[in-house]
Amino acid sequence: MKPHQRNRFDLQGRTAVVTGAGRGLGQAIAVGLAEAGANLILVTNRSSAEETKAKAEALGAKARIVQTDVADRSKLTDIIDASVETFGGLDILVNNAGIIRRAPAVEHAYSDWQEVLDVNLNSVFVLCQLAGELMIEQGRGKIINIASMLSYQGGINVPGYTASKHAVAGLTKALANEWASKGVQVNAIAPGYMSTDNTEALRNDPVRSRQILERIPAGRWGSDEDLIGPAIFLASSASDYMNGHVLCVDGGWMNR
């Protein structure tokens, strides 16, 4: 790769907010952005992000932890404010925080439905609004929403999660339509079946696990590391002409 091509993926001097950064996919994405040169606001709720912070700082990045519940709309302004106060602005927003509740639709508690939508969708919309206003004013910015295979499919026993992830894909496209001309790229990553806490029940079910693996051409569950490259790409100037795209990182699941 030529030097000028490598620079397209360079995030030196950029600031990124990553929600759900304490573990799993969020931690991997945050550390990957740090490796590419970005400084970080690490948003976490129940889990500590100290390990993520230490990994990022070991790579030479600066990082600040903001511990808050993204389901609480009144706290979301604090996240953007922390980025401006600490690093002087915001260049990249990764809406990764997400939860899942499993139950047949007729037994799915409304409280579970509402909690999933508050975390997976409503927080995404509000953070996009807040970051988008700042990014439009500065004439540039990157927003990456984490979608899902269930942005395309219905799933089983996860009506709230499915509804939220369909909506995230639609919101990504709607915001891209409004903001692309203002220098703000809004895209999404749809991870396939990844080895995370959210899929533990599936991986522990021998029948469902076998059915899932049989459909993945790559022949394996995805790992945290599989999202790092796509996240750096969508956060960098290499993706300046990508708008409203939902990028499947799924080992080929959607091909079958």
N, C-alpha and C positions, 0 to 999 in steps of 0.2 A: 504494500500500500504506500502511495506517495505521501510525503509529509503534509501537503495541503489537504489531502483526503483524511488523514488522521485527525487534523485539526477540526474537522466538521463534527467530530464526536467529543471534542474537548469541552468540559464543563467548568473549567477554571474560572473563578470569580462569580459563578452563578450560585444562587441560593434556592434550595428545594425544601418544601414542606412535604413530609410523608406521614400520612395517618396510618395507624395500626403498625407502628414501626418497631414495636417491642420484640417481635418474634416472626417466624415464618416468612411468608412472601414479602411482607413489609420490611422486615429486617434485611433480607437479601437485596431488595431494590434500593434501600437507603445506603447500604454499604457499597453497592455497585455504583451509585451516583457519586458517592464520596471518592471511590477509586478513580472516577473520571474527572474529579476535581471540584465537585460541588460542596458547599457548606450546607448544613442540615438543621432544620427544625424537626425534631422527632416527636410525633404526637402519639401518646399511648394512654390507655385507660387502666385496665386491671394489671397488665403485665409491665414489668420494669423494662425500660429501654437503656439501662446502663450498659448492658453488653453491646448493644448496637452502637451506642455513643463511643465506647472504648474502641471498637473495631474501626469506626469512621476516623477517630482521632489518630489511630495508629497508621492510617493511610495519609495523614497530613491535613485532614479536613477539620473544620471547626463545627461543633455540634451543640445544640441546646435541646433539652428535653422539656416538652410541655405535657404535663399529665392532666388530662381532662376527658370527659365523656362527650364524644361527638354527637351523641343523641340529644344533648342539652343545647338547644339552638343558641341560648344566651351566652354560651362559652366559646362559640366558634369565632367570634371577632377577636378574641384573645390570641388565637393561633396566628392569624395574619398580622396582628399587632406585634407579636413576639418576633416574627420574621423581620419586620421593618425596624423594630427597636434594636435587634441584635446585629443584623447584617445590612441594614439600610434599604431593604427592598425585598422583592420576591420575583423569582424567574420561573420556577417550576412548582407545580402542585400535583402531588400524586394522591388521589383519593383511593386508598387501599383498605381502610378499616371496614370490616364486614362481619356479620354474624349469621348463623343459620339455626333454624328451629325445625325439627323433624316431627311430623305427625300427619296422619291421614287428614284430608281436607275437612271431613265432617267432624273431626276431633280437634282441629287446629284452633287453639285458643286465640281470641281476638287480641289479648295482651301480647302474645307472641308475634302475631301479624304486625301489630303496631310497632313493637320494639325493633323488628327486622327492618321495617320501612324507615323508621327514624334513623337507624344507623346506616343502612345500605343505600338509601335514596335521599332522604331529606337533608342529611348532613352534606351529601355530595352536592346537592343543588345550592345550598347556602354557601358552602366554601367556594364553589365555582363562582357564585355571584360576587363574593367578597374579593376573591383573587382576580376575577375577571375585570372588575372595576379598576383595580390597581394596574393590571397588565395593559388594559386598553389605554389608560392615561400615559403609560410609558412607551406604548407602541410595540410591545413584544411580550411574549410569554408562552409557556407550555403547560397545558393541563392534561394529565393522564388519569383517566378513570379506570378502575379495575372492574371489568364486566365478568362474564362467565360463559361456559358452554350453555348454561341455562338462560342466557340472553337470547338463545335461538330455540331451545327445546323446553319441554315442560317439566322434566324431572319427575320424581316419585316422592310423595309425602313432604314436599317442600314448597307449598303454594306461595308463602310469603317471600321466600328467597327468590323464587322464579319470577314473581311479579316485580320485585325490586331490581333484579338484574336485567330483565327486559327493559325496564324504565331507564336504567343507567345507559344502556346502548342508545335508546331514543334521545335522552337528554344530551348525550355526547354529540349526536348529529345536529340537534336543534341549536346548541350553542355554537358549533362550528359554522353553521349557516350564518349566524349573526356576527361572529367575531373574526372569521378568517381574514376578511378585508382590513381588519384593524391590527393585523400582525400577531394575533393570538391563535395558536394551534390547539384544538381540543380533539383528542383522540382517546381510544380505550384499548386495553389489553384484555382479551378473554382467555384466561388460563384454562387449560384442559383439566383432566383429573390429576390433581397434584397431591403429593404426599404431605398433607397438612392436618391440623387438628380438625378442620371442617369435614374432612373425608375419612376420619378415623373409623366411623361406624361402617362406611362402605368397605374399607380395606379389611375390616374384621369380619365381614360377612363373606364367607367363601364363595357363595353363589354369585352375589353381585360383583365381587372383586374379579372373579373369573370372567363374567360377562363383559365387564368394562375393559379388562386387558385384551380380550379377544377382539375388541373393536378398534384398539389403538394400534395403527401400523408400526409405530416405534416399539411396541411390545413391552412398555414399562409405564409406570406412573411418572408424572413430571416431578421435578425437584425445584426447590427454591432458586437454585442457580440458573435454571432455564429461563427465568424472567429478567435476568440482569441485562443481557444484551438488548432485548426489545425495549426495556425501559430507558436505557442510555440513548438508544436511537431516537425514541419519541421525545426525549428531553433535550436533544441536541439540535444544532442547526442542520444536521443531516436530514431531518424530517420536515423542513420548512414548507414543503408543498403538500404535506399530508394533513387533511382536515376531515374530521368526522369519521375517521376509519376505526373499525373495531378489529384489532389484530389478534387472530387466533394463535395461541401458543399451546398446541394441544397434541403434539406427536402424531398428527394426522387424523384425529378423531372425526373431524367434520367431513373428511373425505369419504367416509364409509357409510 
